[in-house]
Amino acid sequence: MRILVIEDEYSLADAMRESLKRENYMVDISYEGNSGLDMALSGIYDIIILDLMLPNLNGLDILKCIRKEKISSYVIILTAKGELDDKIKGLDYGSDDYMTKPFHIRELLARVRAVSRRNGDIDDYTLSFADLKLNLKSCDIININNNESIILSGKEFALMEFLFRNKKQVVNREQIAERIWGYDDNSQYNNVEVYISFLRKKIKFLESNVKIKAIRGIGYMMEGIDD
């Protein structure tokens, strides 16, 4: 899962990034409004943690813009403002949750988990498809039929999670490259095929019936016998 933090307090933003990364989230940061909006509009983020008081462009304007552009990322507003009117504005403009500074990082992590569960496909930190179960905490994947398991590396895990969340859907190479390596990082584009190959070998090792199918000229789709 990829998270964007738009927060101008450097120490707070960096602390959130480190805590979220320890929970196996991919995290990008913007410290001001204009770049934050550009990154949010890329559409590659599952969750956006958004401060309201930002340099150049405030958080409410960012929120209104991304909802106008049909960006479906979950948004958690984070601000020093605690008045009821500010909370109502944020929710009316399309935020999914609201936190008031100061806060404990454990509460933020809990709220991130809560909005993640709204997809309905997360159960006790795992994602499931066919005979495979992906553990979002330990980064291992298990075949539930034979109990064989293997731990995935960082990029392997991120790619497998993305495929799980888009099971039975075609995802193109551009989507994968942007989601896993970042929307402005073209240097890793050719690694998509390499990492798909890594995952196929590990799925084969697990003796799973899941396949990562190449869709000629388009991308990839994960398919299998899904009970």
HUHUSUL-V945755 format. One line per field, one symbol per residue. psi: psi as a letter, one per 30 degrees, with the letter a starting at -180 (. if undefined). burial: + if it has 24 or more other ideal C-beta (glycine too) atoms within 12 Angstrom, else -. A space follows every 50 residues. Layout:
# HUHUSUL-V945755
psi->???
burial->???
This chain:
# HUHUSUL-V945755
psi->kkkkkjkfjeeeeeeeeeeeefggkkklkkgleeeeeeeeffgfkekkjj kejlkekleeeeeeeeeeggkgkkkjkjlfkgkeeeeeeeeefglflkkk kllkfeeeeeeeeefefffggkjhglkkkbgkkkjfefglkkjfefgklk kkleeeeeeeeeeefhkgkkkleeeeeeeefkfgjffgeffeeeeeeeee eeeeefhlgkkjkkjkgdblkklajj.
burial->++++++++---++-+++-++--+++++++++++-++++++++-+++++++ ++++--+++++++++++---+-+++++++------+---+--++++++++ +-+-+--++-+++-++-----+---+++++++++++--+++++------+ -+--+++++++++++++---+-+-+++++++++--------+--++-+++ -++--+-+-+++------++++++---
